[in-house]
């Protein structure tokens, strides 16, 4: 890390010497990324699957609260730090950073007080509105920047709560899905895995609590079969947190091996931390190579003009060619902006259609379910089912929109394909609080009637029957109330009760359908607005990113033209001094570029050399 920071600082010094403020800004961002080399691994899963215990077993400390009736309500980040300490992160009201994110205040707390802030018992439903908690521990397993994130359980990974977990995935370097060995993967877990693989670069499954279930190997085989069916190329690691903790207490290496944690630690080290370091070195290498290419362009142009003052015709031809390249860059700039604007308009239209299509399908299924029976008695379960389906549809739309945004950015980047360019960091799939403005589904008349109400409805229908048939039989000399009139009254009363019951059922079904339509319309209105806002942010971020790249290229060409013009007017004595200065600067630039290429000798960088 120190080596990378040193190289970036060399690049900053050269950019400052070359009066390239644009390159300085880019390298400042590179140095800022290097100051936080954390590799975040988020641990997700349904309630009571052993997520918190897994982290405790990894770090050999009870940092995450666990109990039969205790669940995590606030994300808890465990990372390297000495001495051991804890802080809670609280959003500052009305304060935002330059990138639009809420500013966070850090409040130190005692380690033993952590459960009062991050558990459902101490902070139910995160009523204190904490953003997260951080725990620092001096642990060897956390060396290298590894940070473990204990996420709240989601009580069904297709529920609305899973949107919060999906929000955290774009900022994570890896994800561990914890599912205990009591049963094979459920459909919500597999669905969540499919979504997570489209967002997070590294996903692995952890089969927990193998010490409690003797047939865990059978469950592991079933889980691997499910992963093959959905095309998930990911490892499944069986572990026992209890055995790991016992092994640590007894210092028993055989028991530790039996716990399965050595395989998990090896995966975190070799597949996550190592890959994160490679990606970081590649990113630094690309930024430095790009910056040095811009710097040496103007230096070489000026040096060529100084060393060959008699080649005036050739110099003029090169100047004309440089001007043509600058004009071509401007024309390409116009084309990529058209591509971006047209693509974003299409994306917004497709996004609206995708969201409406998913919700219309849910509405059709809901109406069929309502028509099939009485929604009143089962309305609470029906509302929960509708909430899950809507949450799944919204998360699918956000993930799909994020993929389309990246695809659009790649299309825009093709206009710059003559030069190696980076893509902007786009995160449309953040679903945090996206359903908060949507009110819950209102209640529905359960359709239950008490005995008295049933009797009154029957009596209302039977009254006409008794009176009508009593009058008819009265002609034949019978009393008004006789067996015939009473029997007729009972028949008509029963018929009136059944008709009233059917009418009430039809009314409840119509009311239920109206509530479903209203709920879906509200989701389309609220979610559609948020998606449009985020896509406009993507458009602005993409525009600003590629505009900066275009300005860098244009600035380099303009500087090379200006340098050649200045060189043509230098006197001989000044020319010799300037040649020595340029050669010294060019040597520094070339040296830095070679070191940058050595960081990541990928084919694309070698081709540029």
Secondary structure, DSSP 8 states (H G I E B T S, - for coil): -HHHHHHHHHHHHHHHHTT-HHHHHHHHHHHHHHH---EEEEEE-STTSSHHHHHHHHHTS--S--BTTB-B-S-EEEEE-SS-EEEEEEEEEEEE-TTS-EEEEEEEE-GGGHHHHHBTTTSGGGTT-EEEEEEEE--GGGTTTEEEEE----SSTTSTTHHHHHHHHTT-SEEEEEEETTS---HHHHHHHHHHHTT-S-EEEEEE-TTT-TTHHHHHHHHHHHHHHTT----EEE--HHHHHHHHHHT-HHHHHHHTHHHHHHHIIIIIIHHHHHHHHHHHHHHHHHHHHHHHHHHHHHHHHHHTTT-HHHHHHHHHHHHHHHHHHHHHHHHHHHHHHHHHHHHHHHHHHHHHHHHHHHHHHHHHHHHTS-TTTTHHHHHHHHHHHHHHHHHHHHHHHHHHHHHHHHHHHGGGTTS------------TTTTTTS------------HHHHHHHHHHHHHHHHHHHHHHHHHTT--SS-HHHHHHHHHHHHHHHHHHHHHHHHHHHHHHHHHHHHHHHHHHHHHHHHHHHHHHHHHHHHHHHHHHHHHHHHHHHHHHHHHHHHHHT--HHHHHHHHHHHHHHHHHHHHHHHHHHHH---HHHHHH-
